[in-house]
Amino acid sequence: MGSKKLYTERRPKKGKGRLLIIYLVIAVVGFGLGSYLKYSSNPNACSGCHAMKPQVKTWQVTAHNNIKCDACHKNVSLPTFAFRQMTERYKLPLTTDVLVEDETCLGCHNPKRIVTPPGDLVIPHYLHLEKGIDCIDCHDNVTHANVSEKVIAAGIDPNTFTIDDAAKVATMGNRIPMDKCMECHNGAMATRDCNACHNDKTAPTNHGNETWAIRHGIEAFKNVDGCNACHEYDVAKKGEFQSEDDTLINVRKVARTNAFCYNCHIDRPQSHTKVYSVDHPEKARAFPEGCLACHNKDKEEQVVSAPTTQVYCEQCHFSLHPADWEPNHKNKVHQDGDAQCYDCHDASSCASCHKQARKDGRI
């Protein structure tokens, strides 16, 4: 007679074994996902890529250095970046199509805050937002200072990029250039009135002089770049007069293409008093370039509007030369020089006449 078993053997059910495996998989995946999320929000995840070191170091020296990367850079795939890093399938300078959205900025920045940039600037951010202007349209270099382009331009190895380099780059052209503002504040899309953005737009001391309206042209011929420093943004076509032409031509172009100048010049100058027809010869001899800024015939292509004036010297000053002057004037010029010619003629007169004379076969 066989022995009786004192206990019943229980075999584990297959369903419970599978459930245990599922629990283990979930635990591993959960741990991995948690580690990934923790690591991906850590700036060290970005600094691990040598090509990203300049971006990380510039972030470290800016006011956003207490904000984690993923707080602003949402929907960015860390595995994709890791794959490109390992396979070196990336291009320099580094760029991204995933831009920082307004909602991200407005999570910390109040568009109606009282705080504004240093100096006399007035920036009504809420008005820009109402017009559909994104934060990134103006503040595209606020944290990383466009360091990718600057590192490439300077030929710096990203691996050797230091905190000191970052501090220099972060302050190098990091303020929003006025050109960016003037893309919209051009008079058509938005006002270009200085007072719209500046609390204190103080003119230079010499501008308050009672003779400034008369003498400013002389100062312009001395240093037209000084005028251009403030009034450049009134130019209808930016860069029209940025050439290597001589000063005379350069100032003429400024006076005719710059709306600030033109809007005054279309009116009779203060110096042109009721007796100007009597006393203008003395002033014209002292500073003929001033007259020719408006009264020369060879006017450049008009950018703002019609020519400032169609009044020319010869309309009143008929030729004082004898009938045989044209064929014989060269002898007089050779004998006495050409200085007296320029009392009436500008520098282009000789070439203008000689070119036509050759065309007509007279010389």
C-alpha positions in Angstrom: 0.0 0.0 0.0 1.5 3.3 -1.1 2.3 6.1 1.3 0.0 9.0 1.6 1.3 12.5 0.9 1.3 14.8 3.9 0.9 18.0 1.8 -0.4 19.0 -1.5 2.1 20.3 -4.1 1.1 23.7 -5.5 2.5 24.8 -8.8 2.6 28.5 -9.6 0.1 29.6 -12.1 1.3 30.8 -15.5 -0.8 34.0 -15.2 0.9 35.1 -12.0 4.3 34.6 -13.5 3.5 36.8 -16.5 2.1 39.4 -14.2 5.4 39.4 -12.2 7.3 39.9 -15.5 5.0 42.8 -16.4 5.6 44.4 -13.1 9.3 44.1 -13.5 9.1 45.6 -17.0 7.0 48.5 -15.8 9.4 49.1 -13.0 12.4 49.1 -15.3 10.7 51.4 -17.8 9.4 53.6 -15.1 12.9 53.9 -13.6 14.4 54.5 -17.0 11.7 57.1 -17.9 12.1 58.8 -14.5 15.9 58.9 -14.9 15.5 60.2 -18.5 13.2 63.0 -17.4 15.4 63.9 -14.5 18.5 63.8 -16.7 16.9 65.6 -19.7 15.9 68.5 -17.4 19.5 68.8 -16.2 21.7 71.1 -18.1 24.4 68.5 -17.8 22.5 66.5 -20.4 23.2 69.3 -22.9 26.8 70.0 -21.8 27.6 66.4 -22.4 27.5 67.1 -26.1 30.8 69.0 -26.9 29.1 71.0 -29.7 26.6 72.3 -27.1 29.2 73.6 -24.6 29.1 77.2 -25.9 25.3 77.2 -25.5 25.5 75.9 -22.0 28.3 78.2 -20.9 26.6 81.3 -22.3 23.4 80.2 -20.4 25.5 80.0 -17.2 26.5 83.7 -17.4 23.0 85.1 -18.2 20.0 86.0 -16.0 18.3 82.7 -17.1 21.0 80.5 -15.5 18.5 79.4 -12.8 16.0 78.2 -15.3 16.4 74.6 -16.6 16.8 74.0 -20.3 13.5 72.1 -20.7 11.6 75.0 -19.1 12.0 76.9 -22.3 13.0 74.3 -24.9 9.9 72.1 -24.9 9.3 69.3 -27.4 13.0 68.8 -28.0 14.0 65.2 -28.4 17.0 64.3 -26.3 17.5 60.9 -28.0 17.7 62.6 -31.3 20.4 64.9 -30.1 22.2 62.0 -28.5 22.1 60.0 -31.7 23.4 63.0 -33.7 26.2 63.5 -31.1 27.3 59.8 -31.2 27.1 59.6 -35.0 28.4 63.2 -35.5 25.4 63.9 -37.8 25.0 67.5 -36.9 25.9 70.7 -38.7 27.5 73.8 -37.2 26.3 76.3 -36.2 23.7 74.4 -34.3 20.2 75.5 -35.0 16.7 74.3 -34.0 13.3 74.6 -35.7 11.6 74.4 -32.3 11.3 78.0 -31.2 10.5 79.2 -27.8 6.8 80.1 -27.7 5.3 83.2 -26.1 3.4 81.2 -23.5 6.8 80.0 -22.2 8.1 83.5 -21.7 4.9 84.8 -20.3 5.0 82.2 -17.6 7.6 84.4 -15.9 7.5 87.7 -17.7 4.5 90.0 -17.3 3.9 91.9 -20.5 2.5 94.9 -18.5 5.3 95.0 -16.0 6.7 98.4 -15.0 10.3 97.3 -15.3 11.8 98.2 -18.6 15.3 98.2 -20.2 17.9 100.5 -18.7 18.2 104.1 -20.0 15.4 106.1 -21.4 13.7 103.3 -23.4 10.0 102.8 -23.3 8.9 99.3 -24.5 5.2 98.6 -24.2 5.4 94.8 -24.7 1.7 94.2 -24.5 1.2 96.4 -27.6 3.7 94.3 -29.5 1.9 91.1 -28.4 -1.5 92.5 -29.5 0.0 93.1 -32.9 1.1 89.5 -33.2 4.8 90.1 -32.6 6.3 87.1 -30.9 8.8 87.5 -28.1 11.4 85.6 -30.1 11.1 88.1 -32.9 13.1 90.6 -30.8 14.7 88.5 -28.1 16.3 85.8 -30.1 19.7 86.1 -28.4 18.7 86.8 -24.8 20.1 83.6 -23.3 22.6 82.1 -25.7 23.7 85.3 -27.4 23.6 83.7 -30.9 26.8 82.0 -29.7 26.8 79.4 -32.5 27.3 81.9 -35.2 29.9 83.9 -33.1 32.0 80.8 -32.3 32.1 79.7 -36.0 32.9 83.3 -37.1 35.7 83.5 -34.6 37.1 80.1 -35.4 36.8 78.9 -31.8 36.8 75.2 -31.0 33.7 74.4 -29.0 35.7 72.0 -26.8 38.0 74.9 -25.6 35.1 77.4 -25.1 35.4 78.7 -21.5 33.2 80.6 -19.1 35.4 83.7 -19.8 34.7 83.3 -23.5 31.0 83.1 -22.7 31.1 86.2 -20.6 32.6 88.1 -23.5 30.3 86.7 -26.1 27.2 87.3 -23.9 27.9 91.0 -23.8 29.0 91.3 -27.5 26.2 92.8 -29.4 23.7 91.2 -27.1 21.4 94.2 -26.9 18.7 94.4 -29.5 20.1 96.5 -32.3 18.0 99.5 -33.4 17.9 98.0 -36.9 15.6 95.4 -35.5 13.2 98.0 -34.2 13.3 100.0 -37.4 12.2 97.0 -39.4 8.7 97.8 -38.1 9.2 101.4 -37.0 9.6 102.7 -40.5 6.8 105.1 -40.6 4.5 102.8 -42.5 4.0 99.8 -40.2 4.7 101.7 -37.0 5.6 105.3 -36.0 9.3 106.3 -36.2 8.8 109.2 -33.9 11.7 109.1 -31.4 9.4 110.0 -28.5 7.4 106.8 -29.0 10.3 104.7 -27.6 12.5 107.2 -25.8 11.7 109.2 -22.7 14.6 111.6 -23.1 15.8 112.2 -26.6 18.1 115.1 -25.9 19.7 116.8 -28.9 23.4 117.8 -28.9 24.1 121.2 -27.4 25.0 122.8 -30.7 21.5 122.0 -32.0 20.0 124.6 -29.7 22.1 127.4 -31.1 20.0 130.0 -32.9 22.3 129.8 -35.9 22.1 126.0 -36.1 19.4 126.0 -38.8 21.7 128.1 -41.0 25.1 126.5 -40.1 24.2 122.8 -39.8 25.0 122.2 -43.5 28.6 123.3 -42.9 28.9 120.9 -40.0 27.4 118.1 -42.1 30.2 118.6 -44.7 32.7 118.3 -41.9 31.2 115.1 -40.5 28.1 113.7 -42.1 28.6 110.4 -40.2 27.8 112.4 -37.0 24.4 113.4 -38.5 23.9 109.8 -39.7 24.4 108.5 -36.1 20.9 109.7 -35.2 19.2 110.5 -38.4 20.1 107.4 -40.4 16.8 105.8 -39.7 14.9 108.5 -41.5 16.4 107.3 -44.8 13.9 105.9 -47.2 16.3 103.3 -48.6 18.8 102.4 -45.9 22.4 102.5 -47.2 21.7 104.6 -50.3 24.4 107.1 -49.4 26.8 104.6 -47.8 29.4 104.8 -50.5 33.0 105.8 -51.1 31.9 108.9 -52.9 33.5 112.2 -52.0 32.0 114.2 -49.1 30.1 116.6 -51.4 28.2 113.9 -53.2 27.6 112.0 -49.9 26.0 114.9 -48.2 23.8 115.7 -51.2 22.5 112.2 -51.1 21.9 112.4 -47.3 19.9 115.6 -47.8 17.7 114.2 -50.5 17.2 110.6 -49.3 16.7 111.4 -45.6 13.1 112.3 -44.8 14.2 114.3 -41.7 16.3 116.6 -43.9 14.0 116.6 -46.9 10.9 117.7 -44.9 12.7 120.8 -43.8 14.5 121.5 -47.1 11.2 121.7 -49.1 10.5 124.9 -47.3 12.5 128.1 -47.8 15.6 128.1 -45.6 15.7 130.6 -42.8 18.9 132.1 -44.3 16.9 132.9 -47.5 15.4 136.1 -46.3 13.5 138.7 -48.4 16.8 140.4 -49.3 18.6 137.1 -50.0 18.8 137.9 -53.7 21.0 140.8 -52.7 23.3 139.3 -50.1 23.5 135.7 -51.3 26.6 136.2 -53.5 28.8 136.8 -50.5 27.5 133.7 -48.8 27.7 131.6 -52.0 31.3 132.5 -52.5 32.1 131.6 -48.8 30.4 128.2 -49.0 29.3 127.2 -52.5 28.9 123.6 -51.5 26.0 124.7 -49.3 24.1 126.1 -52.3 24.9 123.1 -54.5 23.4 120.8 -52.0 20.0 121.9 -53.3 20.7 124.0 -56.4 23.0 121.7 -58.5 21.7 120.3 -61.8 23.1 116.9 -61.5 20.6 115.5 -59.0 20.9 111.9 -58.0 17.9 109.6 -58.2 15.2 110.9 -56.0 14.3 108.4 -53.2 12.0 110.4 -51.0 10.1 112.6 -53.4 10.6 115.2 -56.2 13.8 117.3 -56.3 14.1 119.8 -53.4 14.3 122.7 -55.7 14.4 123.4 -59.5 16.0 126.8 -59.0 19.5 127.1 -60.7 22.1 129.8 -60.8 21.8 130.4 -64.6 18.2 131.2 -64.3 19.3 134.6 -63.0 23.0 134.6 -63.9 23.2 134.5 -67.7 26.5 133.7 -69.3 29.1 136.5 -68.9 31.4 134.9 -71.4 32.0 136.3 -74.9 30.7 134.5 -78.0 34.0 132.8 -78.7 34.4 131.6 -75.1 33.7 127.9 -75.8 36.5 127.3 -78.3 39.0 129.6 -76.5 38.2 129.0 -72.8 40.9 126.4 -72.5 43.6 129.1 -73.0 42.1 131.1 -70.1 42.0 128.1 -67.9 45.6 127.1 -68.7 46.7 130.7 -68.0 44.8 131.5 -64.8 43.7 128.1 -63.5 40.2 126.8 -62.9 39.5 128.2 -59.4 37.4 131.0 -60.7 35.3 128.6 -62.8 33.9 127.1 -59.6 32.5 130.4 -58.5 29.6 129.4 -60.8 30.2 125.9 -62.0 30.3 122.7 -59.9 32.9 120.0 -60.3 30.9 118.0 -62.8 30.4 120.9 -65.2 33.6 120.3 -67.2 33.0 116.6 -67.8 29.4 117.2 -68.6 30.2 119.7 -71.4 33.2 117.9 -72.7 31.3 114.7 -73.0 28.5 116.3 -75.0 31.1 118.2 -77.1 32.8 115.0 -78.1 29.4 113.4 -78.9 28.6 116.4 -81.2 32.1 116.2 -82.8 33.1 119.7 -81.6 36.2 118.4 -80.0 
